[in-house]
Amino acid sequence: MAATTDAVLAFLAAAAVAWLLVPFAERLAFRVGAIDQPKERGLHDKPMPRLSGLAILAGVELAGWIWLPDGESHAILLGALAIAMVGVADDVWELPALPKLAGQAAAATIPVVAGVRVGNLTLPFLGGFELGWLAYPLTVIGIVAVVNVINFLDGVDGLAAGVCTIAAITLAAIALSLDRNAAGILAAITAGAALGFLRHGFPPASSFMGDTGSNLLGYLLATASVQGALKTNAVIALAFPLIVLAVPILDTGFVVAKRLKYRQPIYQADSWHFHHRMANIGFSQRRTVAYLYGWTLVMAGLALALRFVPYSDDHGHFDALWTAVMAFCLLVALASSVYLVYVLEILKLRRGRRNPETGEFEAIQIEEVDPPERR
């Protein structure tokens, strides 16, 4: 109960600090030139400051040094400062991909060396096995991957911050239920800081959190996942972060696959993200974030159901009623995902027509038209 109280207090403190400091971060952005200028057919018609991630950092650091315990958690806070500084440099000077990636990896190494790493994995039908020295590079790679998943998602006002808020609250509930109190408090702090920024970042936004904020939030979600779920021996532990972060993971996976298909650099900006496709079919920014928030909430609900619905006694015996509830949760998650795929026209179906001369049925591939590039 004490850990839950600490998590709530840390959440509120981080939210208040981030909310109050965003205007100061906006002024700093204008002073140092960290400005997102209007682009042709872009989403904004005026210069937008993009250093408000510093307000998120302040909320995280203040609440973290008060409520998080010593050891691993303090190493996470130091890594948070480092990865935010990589984001600041990118927001001000627009770093090339390789130096940015190297900076992210260096920051991720700080908590990994301190013990925030996945030492073993337990997989269905395969059992558990130790990772040994591979735990170090694999955990760093995993953290950097989540950082860039959130970075890629940050393309519409309030989208990344809102998704991170939902994901972090879910991870906090799961971690606290597993008695991973430090991870639960860290996730609560992450949620609070993201929510504090969202007061200024929801469309129409007054500023952007920039790579400073998206790097930081992705890093915090990743480290909280490792501390809170992945370091347990539960067979289903790996599923929690994958389900909670399903929307940004799917978005990034789709975009990367498209870039590889067309032989484009993975870090090259394009207009294939979910939010771009929604804009292309006429969605407003608010409708776009509402749909993607809803999808994230459904997936978060599935993760919570997997943790809290007592459908099995872990010995192969299933309760009929609770198993039906679990099946319903899975069905809702599947149906919502299929619906969003249909709305976004991610999977292009082949349509056919009959050739009037030969009478034969011919398949026609629908050509995909990409929306105009956005920020």
C-alpha positions as CSV (number, residue, x, y, z in Angstrom):
1,M,0.0,0.0,0.0
2,A,2.9,2.4,0.8
3,A,4.4,1.8,-2.7
4,T,1.0,2.6,-4.3
5,T,0.8,5.8,-2.3
6,D,4.3,6.8,-3.3
7,A,3.4,6.0,-6.9
8,V,0.4,8.3,-6.8
9,L,2.3,11.1,-5.1
10,A,5.2,10.8,-7.6
11,F,2.7,10.8,-10.5
12,L,1.1,14.0,-9.3
13,A,4.4,15.8,-8.6
14,A,5.8,14.9,-12.0
15,A,2.6,16.0,-13.7
16,A,2.6,19.4,-11.9
17,V,6.2,20.1,-12.6
18,A,6.0,19.3,-16.3
19,W,2.8,21.3,-16.7
20,L,4.2,24.4,-15.0
21,L,7.6,24.3,-16.8
22,V,6.4,23.8,-20.4
23,P,6.0,27.6,-21.0
24,F,9.6,28.2,-19.8
25,A,10.8,25.4,-22.1
26,E,9.0,27.1,-25.0
27,R,10.8,30.4,-24.4
28,L,14.1,28.6,-24.2
29,A,13.4,26.9,-27.5
30,F,12.8,30.3,-29.3
31,R,15.9,31.7,-27.7
32,V,18.2,28.8,-28.9
33,G,16.5,28.3,-32.2
34,A,14.9,24.9,-31.6
35,I,12.0,25.7,-33.8
36,D,9.9,23.5,-36.1
37,Q,9.3,25.8,-39.1
38,P,6.1,25.5,-41.1
39,K,6.4,23.1,-44.0
40,E,4.5,23.0,-47.3
41,R,1.2,21.2,-46.7
42,G,2.3,20.6,-43.1
43,L,0.2,20.4,-40.0
44,H,1.1,23.8,-38.6
45,D,1.2,27.3,-40.2
46,K,3.4,29.0,-37.6
47,P,6.8,28.3,-36.0
48,M,6.5,25.8,-33.1
49,P,9.0,25.4,-30.2
50,R,10.3,21.8,-29.8
51,L,12.1,21.7,-26.5
52,S,9.2,21.0,-24.1
53,G,10.7,17.6,-23.4
54,L,12.9,19.5,-21.0
55,A,9.8,20.1,-18.8
56,I,9.1,16.3,-18.9
57,L,12.7,15.7,-17.8
58,A,12.4,18.1,-14.9
59,G,9.2,16.4,-13.7
60,V,10.8,13.0,-14.0
61,E,14.1,14.0,-12.2
62,L,12.4,15.9,-9.4
63,A,9.9,13.1,-8.6
64,G,12.4,10.4,-9.2
65,W,15.1,11.6,-6.8
66,I,12.4,12.0,-4.1
67,W,10.5,8.8,-4.4
68,L,12.7,6.3,-6.2
69,P,15.1,4.1,-4.1
70,D,18.8,4.1,-4.5
71,G,20.7,1.8,-6.9
72,E,19.2,0.8,-10.2
73,S,16.6,3.6,-10.1
74,H,19.2,6.4,-9.7
75,A,21.2,4.9,-12.6
76,I,18.0,5.1,-14.6
77,L,17.6,8.8,-13.7
78,L,21.2,9.5,-14.8
79,G,20.5,7.7,-18.1
80,A,17.3,9.7,-18.5
81,L,19.4,12.9,-18.2
82,A,21.9,11.6,-20.8
83,I,19.3,10.5,-23.4
84,A,17.4,13.8,-23.0
85,M,20.6,15.7,-23.7
86,V,20.9,13.7,-26.9
87,G,17.4,14.8,-27.8
88,V,18.2,18.4,-27.0
89,A,21.2,18.3,-29.4
90,D,19.0,16.8,-32.1
91,D,16.3,19.4,-31.6
92,V,18.7,22.3,-31.8
93,W,21.2,21.0,-34.5
94,E,19.3,18.0,-36.1
95,L,21.9,15.3,-35.6
96,P,22.7,12.7,-38.3
97,A,21.2,9.3,-37.6
98,L,24.5,7.5,-36.6
99,P,25.6,10.0,-33.9
100,K,22.0,10.1,-32.5
101,L,21.9,6.3,-32.4
102,A,25.3,6.2,-30.7
103,G,24.2,8.7,-28.1
104,Q,21.0,6.7,-27.4
105,A,23.0,3.5,-27.0
106,A,25.5,5.2,-24.6
107,A,22.6,6.5,-22.4
108,A,20.9,3.1,-22.4
109,T,24.2,1.5,-21.2
110,I,24.1,3.5,-18.0
111,P,21.2,1.6,-16.4
112,V,22.1,-1.7,-18.0
113,V,25.5,-1.7,-16.3
114,A,23.8,-0.8,-13.0
115,G,21.7,-4.0,-13.2
116,V,18.6,-3.0,-15.3
117,R,18.9,-5.8,-17.7
118,V,17.1,-9.0,-18.7
119,G,19.3,-11.8,-17.3
120,N,17.0,-14.7,-18.3
121,L,14.0,-15.4,-20.4
122,T,11.1,-17.8,-19.9
123,L,9.3,-18.7,-23.1
124,P,6.3,-20.9,-23.6
125,F,7.2,-24.5,-24.4
126,L,10.9,-23.7,-24.2
127,G,11.2,-23.0,-20.5
128,G,13.7,-20.6,-19.0
129,F,17.3,-20.0,-20.0
130,E,20.1,-17.6,-18.9
131,L,21.3,-15.0,-21.3
132,G,24.7,-14.6,-19.8
133,W,26.9,-11.8,-21.3
134,L,24.3,-11.4,-24.0
135,A,22.0,-9.7,-21.5
136,Y,24.0,-6.5,-21.8
137,P,23.9,-5.8,-25.5
138,L,20.4,-7.3,-25.9
139,T,18.9,-5.0,-23.2
140,V,20.7,-2.0,-24.7
141,I,19.3,-2.8,-28.1
142,G,15.8,-3.3,-26.6
143,I,15.9,0.1,-24.9
144,V,17.1,1.9,-28.0
145,A,14.5,0.1,-30.1
146,V,11.7,1.4,-27.8
147,V,13.2,4.9,-27.8
148,N,12.9,5.0,-31.5
149,V,9.5,3.4,-31.6
150,I,8.2,6.3,-29.5
151,N,10.2,8.8,-31.6
152,F,8.6,7.5,-34.8
153,L,5.2,7.8,-33.3
154,D,5.6,11.5,-32.4
155,G,4.1,13.1,-35.5
156,V,0.7,14.5,-34.4
157,D,-0.1,16.8,-31.5
158,G,-0.4,14.8,-28.3
159,L,-0.2,11.4,-29.9
160,A,3.1,10.1,-28.4
161,A,2.5,11.8,-25.0
162,G,-1.0,10.3,-24.7
163,V,0.0,6.8,-25.8
164,C,2.9,6.9,-23.4
165,T,0.6,8.1,-20.6
166,I,-1.7,5.1,-21.1
167,A,1.2,2.7,-21.5
168,A,3.0,3.9,-18.4
169,I,-0.1,3.8,-16.2
170,T,-0.7,0.2,-17.3
171,L,2.9,-0.8,-16.7
172,A,2.7,0.9,-13.2
173,A,-0.3,-1.2,-12.3
174,I,1.3,-4.4,-13.5
175,A,4.7,-3.7,-11.8
176,L,3.1,-2.8,-8.5
177,S,1.0,-6.0,-8.6
178,L,4.2,-8.0,-9.1
179,D,5.9,-6.2,-6.1
180,R,8.3,-4.5,-8.5
181,N,7.7,-1.2,-6.5
182,A,10.6,0.8,-8.0
183,A,9.5,0.0,-11.5
184,G,5.9,0.8,-10.6
185,I,6.8,4.2,-9.2
186,L,9.1,4.9,-12.2
187,A,6.2,4.1,-14.6
188,A,3.9,6.3,-12.6
189,I,6.4,9.2,-12.8
190,T,6.6,8.7,-16.5
191,A,2.8,8.8,-16.9
192,G,2.6,11.9,-14.8
193,A,5.3,13.8,-16.7
194,A,3.8,12.9,-20.0
195,L,0.3,13.9,-18.9
196,G,1.7,17.3,-17.6
197,F,3.1,18.0,-21.0
198,L,-0.1,16.8,-22.7
199,R,-1.9,19.8,-21.2
200,H,0.1,21.9,-23.7
201,G,0.6,19.3,-26.4
202,F,-2.9,18.2,-27.1
203,P,-4.2,19.6,-30.5
204,P,-4.0,22.4,-31.1
205,A,-0.6,22.3,-29.4
206,S,1.3,25.3,-28.2
207,S,4.7,23.4,-28.5
208,F,6.3,20.1,-29.3
209,M,8.2,17.9,-26.9
210,G,10.7,17.2,-29.7
211,D,13.2,14.4,-29.6
212,T,14.1,15.5,-26.1
213,G,10.7,14.3,-24.9
214,S,10.2,11.3,-27.2
215,N,13.7,9.9,-26.5
216,L,13.1,10.3,-22.8
217,L,9.6,8.8,-22.7
218,G,10.7,5.8,-24.8
219,Y,13.7,5.2,-22.6
220,L,11.6,5.4,-19.4
221,L,9.0,3.0,-20.7
222,A,11.7,0.5,-21.7
223,T,13.6,0.6,-18.4
224,A,10.3,0.4,-16.5
225,S,9.3,-2.7,-18.5
226,V,12.6,-4.4,-17.8
227,Q,12.5,-3.6,-14.1
228,G,8.8,-4.3,-13.7
229,A,8.0,-7.4,-15.9
230,L,10.9,-8.7,-17.9
231,K,13.1,-9.4,-14.8
232,T,10.4,-11.8,-13.5
233,N,10.3,-15.5,-14.3
234,A,6.7,-15.5,-15.4
235,V,6.1,-17.2,-18.8
236,I,3.8,-14.3,-19.9
237,A,6.2,-11.5,-18.7
238,L,7.4,-10.8,-22.2
239,A,3.8,-10.3,-23.4
240,F,3.1,-7.3,-21.1
241,P,5.3,-4.6,-22.6
242,L,4.7,-6.0,-26.2
243,I,0.9,-5.7,-25.7
244,V,1.0,-2.3,-23.9
245,L,3.2,-0.8,-26.6
246,A,1.5,-2.7,-29.5
247,V,0.3,0.5,-31.3
248,P,3.7,2.2,-31.6
249,I,5.4,-1.1,-32.3
250,L,3.0,-1.9,-35.1
251,D,3.3,1.6,-36.5
252,T,7.1,1.5,-36.5
253,G,7.1,-2.1,-37.9
254,F,4.9,-1.1,-40.8
255,V,6.9,2.0,-41.6
256,V,10.2,0.2,-41.5
257,A,8.9,-2.6,-43.7
258,K,7.7,0.0,-46.2
259,R,11.1,1.7,-46.2
260,L,12.9,-1.5,-46.7
261,K,10.6,-2.5,-49.5
262,Y,11.3,0.7,-51.4
263,R,15.0,0.6,-50.4
264,Q,14.9,3.8,-48.4
265,P,17.0,4.5,-45.3
266,I,15.2,3.5,-42.1
267,Y,15.6,7.0,-40.6
268,Q,14.4,8.8,-43.7
269,A,11.3,10.8,-43.1
270,D,8.2,9.7,-45.0
271,S,4.4,9.8,-44.8
272,W,3.6,6.1,-44.1
273,H,2.8,6.3,-40.4
274,F,-0.6,5.6,-39.1
275,H,-1.3,9.2,-38.3
276,H,-0.3,10.2,-41.9
277,R,-2.6,7.6,-43.4
278,M,-5.5,8.9,-41.2
279,A,-4.8,12.5,-42.3
280,N,-4.9,11.2,-45.9
281,I,-8.4,9.8,-45.5
282,G,-9.6,13.0,-44.0
283,F,-9.2,12.6,-40.2
284,S,-8.6,15.7,-38.1
285,Q,-5.7,15.6,-35.6
286,R,-8.2,15.2,-32.7
287,R,-10.0,12.3,-34.4
288,T,-6.6,10.7,-35.2
289,V,-5.4,10.8,-31.7
290,A,-8.8,9.7,-30.4
291,Y,-8.7,6.5,-32.6
292,L,-5.1,5.7,-31.6
293,Y,-5.7,6.5,-28.0
294,G,-8.7,4.1,-28.1
295,W,-6.7,1.4,-29.8
296,T,-4.0,1.8,-27.1
297,L,-6.6,1.6,-24.3
298,V,-7.9,-1.6,-25.7
299,M,-4.5,-3.2,-25.8
300,A,-3.7,-1.9,-22.3
301,G,-6.9,-3.5,-21.2
302,L,-5.8,-6.8,-22.7
303,A,-2.5,-6.6,-20.8
304,L,-4.3,-5.9,-17.5
305,A,-6.7,-8.7,-18.2
306,L,-3.8,-11.1,-18.7
307,R,-2.3,-10.0,-15.4
308,F,-5.4,-9.8,-13.2
309,V,-8.1,-12.1,-14.7
310,P,-7.9,-15.4,-12.8
311,Y,-8.6,-17.6,-15.8
312,S,-5.9,-20.3,-14.8
313,D,-4.3,-21.6,-11.7
314,D,-0.9,-21.9,-13.5
315,H,-1.1,-25.7,-13.4
316,G,-3.1,-26.3,-16.5
317,H,-6.6,-25.9,-14.9
318,F,-8.9,-23.2,-16.4
319,D,-11.9,-21.6,-14.8
320,A,-14.7,-21.6,-17.4
321,L,-16.2,-18.2,-16.5
322,W,-12.9,-16.3,-16.3
323,T,-11.6,-18.1,-19.4
324,A,-14.7,-16.7,-21.2
325,V,-13.9,-13.2,-19.9
326,M,-10.3,-13.6,-21.1
327,A,-11.5,-14.8,-24.5
328,F,-13.8,-11.8,-24.8
329,C,-10.9,-9.4,-24.0
330,L,-8.8,-11.1,-26.7
331,L,-11.7,-10.9,-29.2
332,V,-12.2,-7.1,-28.5
333,A,-8.5,-6.5,-29.0
334,L,-8.4,-8.5,-32.2
335,A,-11.6,-6.8,-33.6
336,S,-10.3,-3.3,-32.8
337,S,-7.0,-4.1,-34.5
338,V,-8.7,-5.5,-37.6
339,Y,-11.0,-2.5,-37.7
340,L,-8.1,0.0,-37.5
341,V,-6.2,-1.9,-40.2
342,Y,-9.3,-1.7,-42.4
343,V,-9.8,2.0,-41.7
344,L,-6.1,2.8,-42.4
345,E,-6.1,0.6,-45.5
346,I,-2.8,-0.9,-44.4
347,L,-3.6,-4.2,-46.2
348,K,-4.4,-3.5,-49.8
349,L,-6.8,-6.1,-51.2
350,R,-6.9,-7.2,-54.8
351,R,-10.1,-6.3,-56.7
352,G,-11.1,-7.9,-60.0
353,R,-12.8,-7.2,-63.2
354,R,-13.9,-9.2,-66.2
355,N,-12.2,-8.5,-69.4
356,P,-15.0,-7.6,-71.9
357,E,-13.0,-9.1,-74.8
358,T,-11.8,-12.4,-73.4
359,G,-14.5,-12.8,-70.7
360,E,-11.7,-13.8,-68.3
361,F,-11.5,-12.5,-64.7
362,E,-8.4,-10.3,-64.1
363,A,-7.0,-9.2,-60.8
364,I,-6.2,-5.6,-60.3
365,Q,-3.8,-4.3,-57.7
366,I,-5.0,-1.2,-56.1
367,E,-2.3,1.4,-56.3
368,E,-1.3,3.0,-53.0
369,V,-1.2,6.8,-53.0
370,D,1.0,8.2,-50.2
371,P,-0.3,11.3,-48.4
372,P,1.8,14.5,-48.5
373,E,4.7,14.5,-46.1
374,R,4.1,16.0,-42.7
375,R,6.3,16.9,-39.8
